[in-house]
Amino acid sequence: MNFSVKALSNGGGRAGLLQVGSCSFETPALLITTRKGLPTFISPDMLSSLPTPDCRLLQFSPLHLLESISMKTISEIGGLHQMLGLQEHVFAAVPRDGIISLPDYQSANKTGASFETPCGRLLIKPVQYMEMISSMKPNMWSTLADEVPAWVSEKRNKTSVDRTLRWLDDCIKSPFAKNTGGAVFGSIVGGSRIDERKRCALEVAKRDVSGFCIGGFGLGESMDERPALLNAITECLPEDKPRQICGLGLPEEVLQGVAAGIDLFDSSYIYHLTLGGFALTFGSEGIAKHGSEDRLTDSCGDGTKINLKATIYRKDASPILEGCKCYTCQKHTKAYLNHLFNTHEMLAHILLEIHNAHHYLGFFRMIREAINRGKFNEFRQKFVATRRDYIIGAASSA
């Protein structure tokens, strides 16, 4: 794996290039969240309908596979790529289940991290985790972390950092580490304390890791205190290694992360929107044609979403978003999707996740373009202000 920073912009954003095997990805980039290696609703053949190569960057939790096939069998097959038939895709493993539930932070102990999994509550020790990673052979993998919410005591927070650093050493020194074939991302925690965040970041940066996975966000800290925490971490990290974060999914949160110098984000936000029947609609102009590519318009729109289950769309023969080039908007109408949701058809979630994933990938493309033009700060301010004004206006008229 190779990573290089290609552009810096005002407001702190940076654009880079991540090379993993034969695949190249521009950053900041979205890691498409999966269930057992595949998006929850999008089938493998429909993945290709999403923008390429962005759609080939997939994130999964090894915990999801504990309920099914054995690690030995996965290893004998040749790893997750061979098992799923997705040899051209890049898999990033993160020991966190953002779809079913978050880890049980309070019950972690010195021997391992406790997770609520499909098989019940399990205590995963570093040696067990590394056996899973060596069997699945992802392209990138993050070490175990003892993540804690913002409200824990100072003592508990310090303990979480100590455990995470110890587990990091256990993971990279494990005999299984030689057989993973992937790049290791050292986990960084520290809760809502800047001093602990810095301590963890500095210690992880001393280790032989290829990148960094920043955890413990989206767990009770406020939007106002988050920038200081993010900046405290990234200021301690080398510029030539990629930074991944879990727990920031809302557009405003992504922009906060980009401003702090984060490169990779997860997409559990898309999953939760799709599950609720919500479609992303970034502005009335939506996605416009520019040359041979379709992308979000420079206006950024209002940054809101629509509920396709609502009665108002029962006879609406228009696509989710005029001008959108995704498969769903090209082939189907709001009325059809409304019908599918109200009759509880599985196809509703399939078509909606295709649109939401396509749309959010376009949002990241606009972020990269803004950074390359040196206009990221202006882009961020306009997007946040427009979305806030729309939401306030919608609430006052309700």
N, C-alpha and C positions, 0 to 999 in steps of 0.2 A: 504494500500500500504506500502511495506517495501523496503528499498534500503540499500545495503551495498557495500563497496569498497573491492574488492578481490585482486587486484594487482596494483602496481604502476610501471611505467617504466621510463627509462631515456627519456628526452625530454618532460616530463610532462603528458604523457598519463596515464589514469587509467582505469582498467577493473572492472566492478561491476556486481551485480545481482539485477534486479528489479523484485519484486514479486507483482503482481496485481491479487488479488483473487486467483484462482487456476493456473494462468499462471505465468511462470518464464521466464525472458528474460535476456540474457547476454548483457552488455553494454561495449563500445559504440554501439548503435543500431540505425537502420533506422526506422522512422515512415513513413509508406506508405501513401502518400498523396491521399486523396479521394475526390470525388465529391458527396455530399449528403450521405457520409458514405461508398461509394464503390469506388474502383479505377476507373478512367475514362473509361478505356477500358476492364479491366479484370472482367469477370463475377464471381459471388460468388463461383460457382462450380470449377472454374479454380484457385481460390486463393489457394486451397489445393495443387496445383502442385508446388507452391513455397516452399522454405525451411521452415520447421516447427521447432520451434514455431515463427521464425522471421516474417513470413507473417501475424501473428495475431495481430501485433501492428499497428493500423490504426490511422491516424490523419484526422480530418475534421474541416471545418469551419461552425459554426452554421448559418452563413449568407447564405449559400447555400440553406438552407431549408426554407427561408423566402418566396420564390416564389411558394411554393407548399402547403403541408399539414399544418394545423394549429398546434400551440404548444399544444393546448388543446387536440387535437386528438392524437398527439404523446404521450402525458402524459397518456391518457386513454388506449392506446395500451400497455404501459409499458416501454416506452423509445425507444431509437434508436436500442438497441440490439434486442428487440422483433420485432420491425417494420421490420428490415432487415433480421431477422432470423440468426443473427451471435452472438449467446449467448457466444460462446467460444472465441470471439475476444475481444481485449482491444481497447477502443476508447479514444483518446486524443483530446479535443476540444481546438482550438486556434482561437480567433476572428480576423483572418487575411485571406484574400482570395489571395493566391499566384498563383492561376490558372487564374482567370478572370482578376483581377487587384489588385494592392496594395491599402491600405486605402488612402483616400485623407487627407494626413497628415496636410496640410496647413489649412484646413477648420474645424479641430476639435475645439470645444469650451469647456468652463468649465462645461457644462452639460453632454456632451457625445462625443463619437467618430463618425466621419462621414465616411461612407463607400460607395463605388460604388458597388451596388449589382445587381443581375439579375432583381430586381424590381425597379431599379433606385437608386438614391442617398438617403441614409437613415441615420438619426442621431440616434445612439444606446446609450441609457442611461444605467447606471449600473443596475438599477432595471429591465429594459427590458431585458438586457443581462442575468441576473440571472434567470429570468422567463424562458428564453430559455434553460438554462443549467439544471434547475430543471425539465423541461419537458423531455429533451433528456436523462438525467442521464448518461453522459459519465463516464468512470473510472477515467479520469484525465481531469482537465480543467484549462485554464489560464485566469487570470483576464484581464480586458480591459486595453489597453495601448495607450498612445498618442505618437506614433512613429514619428520621424522626420528625414529627410535626413541629410547628413553630412554638407551641406552648409548653414543651417539655422543660424540665429544670436544667440549669447550667451543668450540673453534674452528669445528668443523663446525656446531654448533648456532647459533652467531652468524651464520655464513654463511647458514644456512637462513632466519633472520629477515630478513637484508638482502635476499636474493633474493625472498622473499615480498612484502616491501614494494615492491620495485622492480616486480615483476610486477603488484601491485595498481595502481600508478600507470600501468603500460603498459595494463592492461585498461580502466580508467575513462577514459583519454585516447585510447583507440583510436577511429578513425572508425566502427568497427562498433558501438561502445557506444551511439550515438544511435539505432540501429535495433533494439535488443533489446526495448524496451517493457516490461522487467521491472525489479524492484528488485534492486540490487546488494548483496551481503553480502561485506564485506571479510574475508579469511581471516586468522586469527591462529594463529601457531605459537610455538615456543620450547622444545620438548622438555621435559625434566624440570628446567629451571632457572627459578626464580621470577623472577630479574631479567630474563631474556630474554623470558619470558611478559609481564611488565609492560611492557617496552620495546615489544614488538610491539603489545600492546593499545592503549597510549597513542598510538602512531603511527597505527594504523588508525583510531582514534576521531577523529583530526584530519582524515581524508579525508571526502569527500562520499559517504558510503555510507548505505544504508537499514537495514542490520542487520549482524550479525557471524556469521561461521562459524568456530567454534573447532575446529581440527584438531590432529593429532598425539597424540591420546589412544587408549588401547587398544594402545599400541606398546611395552610393556615396563615402564611405570611401575606401581608397586604400588598397591593399593587405599588403603593408609595415606597415601601421599604425594600422592595425587590431590586431596583436598580443598583443600590449601594452594595447589596449582597453579591449580585452578579459581577459588578465591576471589581469588587474585592478579590473575586476568584480569578477572573480573566487577566487581571494585572499581574498575577503571580505565575501565569502559564507562558510557555514559549510560543512564539508567533507561528512557528512552522509545523505545528501539530493540530489536527482537527479537534473541535470541541462539540460534544453532543450533549443535549439536555433532555430530560424527561419531565413531564408535568406541566409544560407550557403549551397550550393548544389554541386558545382564543387568538384572533388576529392581533389584538393589542398586546397580548403576552408574547407572541412571536416577535413583534416589532421591538419590544423591550429586550428580548434576548439577542436579536440581531444588533441592536445598538451597543450591547455589551461585548460583541465579538463572538457570538455563538454561531456555529456552522450547520449543525444538524438538529432537526426537531422531529418529534414523533407526531402521529396523526390520529391519536385516539379521539380527538375532537370530531373528526369526520365520522367515526363510528357512532358516537353518541348522537350526533345530529341525525344521521341516517336512521338510527333505531327509533328516534322520536318522530320521524316523518318530515324533518325540516330540510329544505333545499337552500344552498348558499346562493345569494344573489347580490353580487358586489356592484350595486349601482344600476340605474335605469338603462345605461348604455351597455352594461354587462361586458361581454367579450366581443371585441371588434376585430375586424380583419386588417392586418398590417402586412402588406407584401404577401409572402407565402406562409406566414405564421399567424395563428390566432392567439391573442393575449388579452389580458385585462386592459381596459382603457385607462388613460392617464388620469382620468377624473377620480378614480378609486371608488366612485359610487358612494352609497350610504353604508356599506359594510354590514348589511342585515341579512335576514333569511325569511323564508316563507314556510308556512305549515301546510303541506299538501293534503292533509287530512281535513282541512277546513271546507265547509259547505260551499263557500264562495267559488271554489275551483271545480265544482261538480260538472259545469257545462263550459268550462274554459278550454277552448280548442287551440290555445297558443302553447308553445313550448315553455319549459321552466324559465328560460331566459332567451330573449330574442338575440340572435347573433351568436349564441354559444355553439361551438363546433363539436361538443361531446356527442357520443352515440345516442344518448337518451334524448337530448334536445333536437337532434336531427330526425329522430324516428317517432317520437311520442309526444303527447300533449299533457297538460296539467290534469285535464279531465280523466284521461286514462290512468294516470298515476293515482289520482284521487279514488277512482274506482278500485284499483288494485289494493290500496291501503284499507279501504272500507270493507273489502271482501276478504281481507287477511291473506292476500296472495303473496307468496315468497318473491315473486318477480318485482314487487314494489320496491323492496329494499335493494335488490340487485341493480335496477335501473337508477335508483336514487344515489347509491354509493358511487356508481360510475360518474354521475354528474358532479357530486360533491368532491370526489377525488380529482377529477379533471379541473374543476374550478379552483380548488385550493393549490394545486400544482401551478396554475396560472398566477395565483397570488404570489407565490414564491418567485416565479419568473419576473414579475414586476418589481419585486424587492431587489433582485439581482441587477436588473436594468437601472434602477434608481441609484444603486451603489456605483455602478460603472459610469454613470453620468455625473457622479458627485452630488446627487440630489436626494440622498436617502433621508436626511433630516427633514427636508421639505415634504417629501412623500409621506413620511410617518406622521408629521404634524397635521397635514391635510386629511389623511385617512382617519386618524383618531378623532379630529374635530368634527368631520362630516358624519361619521358613525354616531358620535355622541349626540350631535344635534338631532339626528334622525330619531334616535331612540327616545330622547326627551320629548320630541314632538309627538311621536306615536303614543307615549304614555300620557301626555296631557290631553290628547284628543280621545283617549279611550273612555 
